[in-house]
Amino acid sequence: MTIQQLLAYVIERSASDLHIVPGYPPLVRMDGILVPVAGEKQLNGPAAEQLMYGVMSEDQKQMFNMNKELDFSFSYGDNARMRVNAYYQKGSVAGSFRVILANIPAIDMLGLPKICHDFAQLKQGFVLITGPTGQGKSTTLASILQEINQTRPVHIVTIEDPIEYIYTPAKAIISQREVHNDTHSWDVALRSVLREDPDVVLIGEMRDFETIAAALTIAETGHLVFATLHTNSAAQTVDRIVDVFPENQQPQVRMQLSANLEAVLSQRLVPRVSGGRAVAYEIMVGTAAIRTSIREGRTHMLDNIIQTSLEYGMKTMEMCLGDMVNQGVITMETAQAYATRPEEVKRYVRGG
């Protein structure tokens, strides 16, 4: 198959990813599981290189050959975009493609908690969407930003690498900036963003000290900031942010975070009994108790506060997974496999 035929295969089967790696046939990820493309043989180095170069411009090829890896995205017909990471392995070209649907799903369509609608109404603060790679963080952020776009006359600035979802003009102005194409680096874009008169800022990924420090500063100056982080729980998210700073700065960072953190939504995509995947989530909201625990460095208390704060919209991952078992959406085995504390799931399952 040509690369265009392979991408069509991915779309037709509602797969989420395509992998091109020499030594293997092309593989697609369906419901979280990698399966080979039907009828395709093992790829050799030249064949994999031809497939990957088939979606790159001349400038992208030069950048890829110089840096040995490249992130980029492109539109595929009217129904989807592709986020691509091209890389070398064992001296040969390889790559992975992530499908991004052209139509941004609404918050309720994704099965997200109702409190996500409240995030779209915030005027300032810091909202984090966390979880491992491939768990729907970008889609969740896009659904919240799309609601802002459709309901509020504000300026939204996104800094992404690469641009994923494309927003259609509505009530908001949306400036989407892609690292390398629209700005030389994350650092430059984040330094410049406050001069662009934003109301809402999306930081595609908080990947290092500089990015996290800039995100905190932007939130502290009266803006609404959304960002993603690769952590597994709300408590781990707070620790990760604080620990990235030198020890002498950590008390000040805890103060900043406690004052500006509005919510952490940690999510997973878990296999449904009926096929496909559903969102399981943990939600922590910046109540007085949460802010005090963060400020005083008592992050070990956060899980207990979440468990006893249902009236504020909070929920642990184990509580959510238990609810999904009770509703027949997932099995007990699945719930325990995806839980941070598997033994706790039984507490929330009827008859468990």
C-alpha positions as CSV (number, residue, x, y, z in Angstrom):
1,M,0.0,0.0,0.0
2,T,1.0,3.6,-0.5
3,I,1.0,6.0,2.5
4,Q,-2.3,7.4,1.3
5,Q,-3.9,4.0,1.1
6,L,-2.6,3.2,4.6
7,L,-4.0,6.4,6.0
8,A,-7.4,5.6,4.3
9,Y,-7.2,2.2,6.0
10,V,-6.7,3.8,9.4
11,I,-9.7,6.2,8.9
12,E,-12.0,3.5,7.6
13,R,-11.3,1.3,10.6
14,S,-11.6,4.1,13.2
15,A,-8.0,3.3,14.3
16,S,-6.2,5.9,16.4
17,D,-2.6,5.4,15.2
18,L,-0.5,4.0,12.4
19,H,3.1,2.8,12.9
20,I,5.8,2.5,10.2
21,V,8.8,0.6,11.5
22,P,11.3,-1.4,9.4
23,G,11.3,-5.0,10.3
24,Y,7.5,-5.1,10.9
25,P,4.4,-4.7,8.7
26,P,2.5,-1.5,9.0
27,L,0.6,-1.6,12.3
28,V,-2.5,0.2,13.5
29,R,-3.8,0.8,17.0
30,M,-7.5,-0.2,17.4
31,D,-9.2,0.1,20.8
32,G,-5.7,0.5,22.3
33,I,-4.2,-2.7,20.8
34,L,-1.7,-2.8,17.9
35,V,-2.6,-5.1,15.0
36,P,-0.9,-5.5,11.6
37,V,-2.5,-4.0,8.5
38,A,-4.2,-6.9,6.7
39,G,-2.3,-8.4,3.8
40,E,0.8,-6.2,4.3
41,K,4.3,-7.6,4.5
42,Q,7.3,-6.7,6.7
43,L,8.8,-3.4,5.7
44,N,12.4,-2.9,4.8
45,G,14.4,0.3,5.4
46,P,13.9,1.8,1.9
47,A,10.1,1.0,1.9
48,A,9.6,2.6,5.3
49,E,11.6,5.7,4.2
50,Q,9.5,6.0,1.0
51,L,6.3,5.9,3.0
52,M,7.5,8.5,5.5
53,Y,8.9,10.9,2.9
54,G,5.6,10.7,1.1
55,V,4.0,13.0,3.6
56,M,6.9,15.5,4.1
57,S,7.7,18.7,2.3
58,E,11.2,19.4,1.1
59,D,11.8,21.7,4.0
60,Q,10.6,19.0,6.4
61,K,12.8,16.4,4.9
62,Q,15.8,18.7,5.4
63,M,14.9,19.4,9.0
64,F,14.3,15.7,9.6
65,N,17.6,14.6,8.1
66,M,19.4,17.3,10.2
67,N,17.7,16.7,13.5
68,K,17.0,12.9,13.1
69,E,13.4,13.4,14.4
70,L,10.5,15.7,13.5
71,D,7.0,16.5,14.7
72,F,4.5,17.8,12.2
73,S,0.8,17.6,11.3
74,F,-1.2,17.8,8.1
75,S,-4.8,17.7,7.0
76,Y,-6.1,14.4,5.6
77,G,-9.2,15.1,3.4
78,D,-12.1,16.9,5.1
79,N,-12.5,14.4,8.0
80,A,-9.2,14.2,9.8
81,R,-5.8,15.6,10.5
82,M,-2.6,13.6,11.2
83,R,-0.1,14.3,13.9
84,V,3.2,12.7,12.9
85,N,6.4,11.9,14.6
86,A,9.2,10.9,12.2
87,Y,12.3,9.4,13.7
88,Y,15.3,7.1,13.1
89,Q,15.8,3.7,14.7
90,K,18.8,1.4,14.1
91,G,19.8,3.8,11.2
92,S,16.5,3.6,9.4
93,V,13.5,6.0,9.0
94,A,10.4,5.2,11.0
95,G,7.3,7.1,12.1
96,S,4.0,7.1,14.0
97,F,0.8,8.8,12.9
98,R,-2.0,9.9,15.3
99,V,-5.5,10.5,13.9
100,I,-7.1,13.8,14.9
101,L,-10.7,14.0,13.8
102,A,-11.7,17.3,12.1
103,N,-14.9,17.7,14.1
104,I,-14.1,18.6,17.7
105,P,-16.4,16.5,19.9
106,A,-18.5,18.3,22.6
107,I,-17.7,17.8,26.3
108,D,-20.8,15.7,26.8
109,M,-20.1,13.5,23.8
110,L,-16.7,12.5,25.2
111,G,-18.3,11.4,28.5
112,L,-16.3,13.9,30.5
113,P,-17.5,15.2,33.9
114,K,-20.1,18.0,33.9
115,I,-17.6,20.2,35.7
116,C,-15.6,20.6,32.5
117,H,-18.4,23.1,31.4
118,D,-17.4,25.2,34.4
119,F,-13.8,25.2,33.2
120,A,-14.9,26.9,30.0
121,Q,-16.5,29.7,32.1
122,L,-13.4,30.5,34.2
123,K,-11.9,34.0,33.8
124,Q,-8.4,33.1,35.1
125,G,-6.4,30.3,36.8
126,F,-4.6,27.1,35.9
127,V,-6.4,24.0,34.6
128,L,-4.3,20.8,33.9
129,I,-5.3,17.8,31.9
130,T,-3.0,14.9,32.7
131,G,-2.4,11.2,31.9
132,P,-0.1,9.0,29.9
133,T,0.4,9.4,26.1
134,G,-2.5,8.5,23.9
135,Q,-5.2,8.9,26.6
136,G,-7.2,11.6,24.9
137,K,-5.8,14.7,26.7
138,S,-5.6,16.8,23.5
139,T,-9.2,15.9,22.6
140,T,-10.4,16.9,26.1
141,L,-8.6,20.2,25.9
142,A,-10.0,20.9,22.4
143,S,-13.6,20.2,23.5
144,I,-13.2,22.7,26.4
145,L,-11.6,25.3,24.1
146,Q,-14.3,24.8,21.5
147,E,-16.9,25.6,24.1
148,I,-15.1,28.8,25.0
149,N,-14.8,29.6,21.3
150,Q,-18.6,29.2,20.8
151,T,-19.7,31.1,23.9
152,R,-17.2,33.8,24.8
153,P,-15.8,36.8,22.8
154,V,-12.2,36.3,24.0
155,H,-8.7,35.9,22.5
156,I,-7.4,32.4,22.8
157,V,-3.7,31.8,22.0
158,T,-2.5,28.2,21.6
159,I,1.2,27.1,21.5
160,E,1.5,23.6,20.1
161,D,4.1,21.3,18.7
162,P,2.5,20.5,16.3
163,I,-1.0,22.1,15.8
164,E,-3.5,19.4,16.3
165,Y,-7.2,20.4,16.2
166,I,-8.2,23.3,13.9
167,Y,-10.9,25.7,15.4
168,T,-13.4,27.3,13.1
169,P,-14.2,31.0,13.8
170,A,-17.0,31.6,16.2
171,K,-17.3,34.1,19.1
172,A,-13.6,34.0,20.1
173,I,-10.5,34.9,18.2
174,I,-8.1,31.9,18.1
175,S,-4.4,32.4,17.3
176,Q,-2.8,29.0,16.9
177,R,1.0,29.0,17.0
178,E,3.1,26.0,15.9
179,V,6.6,25.6,17.3
180,H,9.2,25.9,14.4
181,N,6.6,27.1,11.9
182,D,5.1,30.2,13.7
183,T,7.7,30.6,16.5
184,H,11.3,29.5,16.9
185,S,10.8,27.8,20.3
186,W,8.5,27.2,23.3
187,D,10.6,29.7,25.3
188,V,10.2,32.5,22.7
189,A,6.5,31.8,22.3
190,L,5.8,31.8,26.0
191,R,7.8,35.0,26.5
192,S,5.8,36.7,23.8
193,V,2.3,35.5,24.6
194,L,1.6,38.2,27.2
195,R,2.2,40.8,24.6
196,E,-0.5,39.3,22.4
197,D,-3.4,40.4,24.6
198,P,-4.6,36.8,25.4
199,D,-7.6,35.9,27.6
200,V,-7.0,32.2,27.4
201,V,-3.7,30.4,26.7
202,L,-3.3,26.8,25.8
203,I,0.2,25.3,26.3
204,G,0.2,22.0,24.4
205,E,2.6,20.3,26.8
206,M,4.5,21.4,29.9
207,R,7.7,19.5,29.2
208,D,10.4,21.2,31.3
209,F,11.3,23.7,34.0
210,E,11.0,26.7,31.7
211,T,7.6,25.8,30.3
212,I,6.1,25.1,33.8
213,A,7.5,28.3,35.2
214,A,6.1,30.3,32.3
215,A,2.7,28.7,32.6
216,L,2.5,29.6,36.3
217,T,3.5,33.2,35.6
218,I,0.9,33.5,32.8
219,A,-1.9,32.2,35.2
220,E,-0.7,34.4,38.0
221,T,-1.0,37.5,35.8
222,G,-4.8,37.1,35.5
223,H,-5.1,34.7,32.5
224,L,-6.8,31.4,32.0
225,V,-4.2,28.8,31.2
226,F,-4.8,25.2,30.0
227,A,-1.9,22.7,29.8
228,T,-1.2,19.0,29.7
229,L,1.3,17.0,31.8
230,H,2.2,13.3,31.7
231,T,1.3,12.3,35.3
232,N,-1.0,9.6,36.6
233,S,-2.9,11.4,39.4
234,A,-3.8,14.8,40.8
235,A,-1.4,14.4,43.8
236,Q,1.4,13.3,41.5
237,T,0.8,16.3,39.3
238,V,1.3,18.7,42.1
239,D,4.5,17.0,43.2
240,R,5.9,16.9,39.6
241,I,5.3,20.7,39.2
242,V,6.9,21.5,42.5
243,D,9.8,19.1,42.2
244,V,11.0,20.5,38.9
245,F,12.1,23.6,40.7
246,P,15.3,24.0,42.8
247,E,14.6,23.3,46.4
248,N,15.0,27.0,47.5
249,Q,12.2,28.0,45.1
250,Q,9.8,25.3,46.0
251,P,8.0,27.1,48.8
252,Q,7.3,30.0,46.5
253,V,6.1,27.6,43.7
254,R,3.7,26.0,46.2
255,M,2.3,29.4,47.0
256,Q,1.8,30.2,43.3
257,L,0.2,26.9,42.5
258,S,-2.1,27.0,45.5
259,A,-3.3,30.5,44.5
260,N,-3.9,29.7,40.9
261,L,-4.7,26.0,40.4
262,E,-8.4,25.6,39.5
263,A,-8.5,22.0,38.6
264,V,-6.6,18.8,37.6
265,L,-8.3,16.3,35.4
266,S,-6.4,13.0,35.1
267,Q,-7.8,10.6,32.5
268,R,-7.4,7.2,30.9
269,L,-9.1,5.6,28.0
270,V,-10.3,2.1,29.1
271,P,-11.8,-0.7,27.1
272,R,-15.6,-1.0,27.1
273,V,-17.4,-4.3,27.5
274,S,-19.3,-3.4,24.3
275,G,-16.1,-2.5,22.3
276,G,-14.3,0.8,21.9
277,R,-13.0,2.9,24.8
278,A,-14.5,5.1,27.4
279,V,-13.0,7.9,29.5
280,A,-12.2,7.2,33.1
281,Y,-11.1,10.2,35.1
282,E,-9.9,11.7,38.4
283,I,-10.9,15.2,39.1
284,M,-9.4,17.6,41.7
285,V,-10.8,21.1,42.2
286,G,-9.0,24.0,43.8
287,T,-11.1,24.3,47.0
288,A,-9.8,25.9,50.2
289,A,-8.7,22.5,51.6
290,I,-6.9,21.6,48.4
291,R,-5.1,25.0,48.3
292,T,-4.0,24.7,51.9
293,S,-2.6,21.2,51.4
294,I,-0.6,22.4,48.4
295,R,0.6,25.5,50.1
296,E,1.8,23.6,53.2
297,G,3.4,20.8,51.1
298,R,1.0,18.1,52.4
299,T,0.2,16.5,49.1
300,H,-0.3,13.1,50.8
301,M,-3.6,14.6,52.0
302,L,-4.9,15.3,48.5
303,D,-6.4,11.9,47.8
304,N,-8.3,11.9,51.1
305,I,-9.7,15.4,50.3
306,I,-10.8,14.3,46.9
307,Q,-12.5,11.2,48.3
308,T,-14.6,13.3,50.7
309,S,-15.4,16.2,48.4
310,L,-18.0,14.8,46.0
311,E,-20.2,17.9,46.5
312,Y,-17.5,20.0,44.8
313,G,-17.4,17.7,41.8
314,M,-14.2,15.8,42.9
315,K,-13.7,12.1,42.3
316,T,-10.8,9.7,42.5
317,M,-9.9,7.4,39.6
318,E,-11.0,4.4,41.7
319,M,-14.4,5.9,42.4
320,C,-14.9,6.6,38.7
321,L,-13.8,3.1,37.7
322,G,-16.1,1.6,40.3
323,D,-19.0,3.6,38.9
324,M,-18.2,2.3,35.4
325,V,-18.3,-1.3,36.7
326,N,-21.6,-0.7,38.4
327,Q,-23.0,0.7,35.1
328,G,-21.8,-2.3,33.2
329,V,-19.5,-0.1,31.0
330,I,-16.3,-2.0,32.0
331,T,-15.4,-5.2,33.8
332,M,-13.9,-5.4,37.3
333,E,-10.7,-6.8,35.8
334,T,-10.4,-3.7,33.5
335,A,-11.1,-1.4,36.4
336,Q,-8.4,-2.9,38.6
337,A,-5.9,-2.9,35.7
338,Y,-6.3,0.8,35.2
339,A,-6.6,1.9,38.8
340,T,-3.7,3.6,40.7
341,R,-4.8,1.6,43.8
342,P,-6.5,-1.5,42.4
343,E,-7.6,-2.8,45.9
344,E,-9.6,0.3,46.4
345,V,-11.9,-0.2,43.4
346,K,-13.8,-3.0,45.3
347,R,-15.0,-0.4,47.8
348,Y,-17.0,1.4,45.1
349,V,-18.4,-1.6,43.3
350,R,-21.8,-2.9,44.4
351,G,-21.3,-6.3,46.0
352,G,-17.6,-5.8,45.8
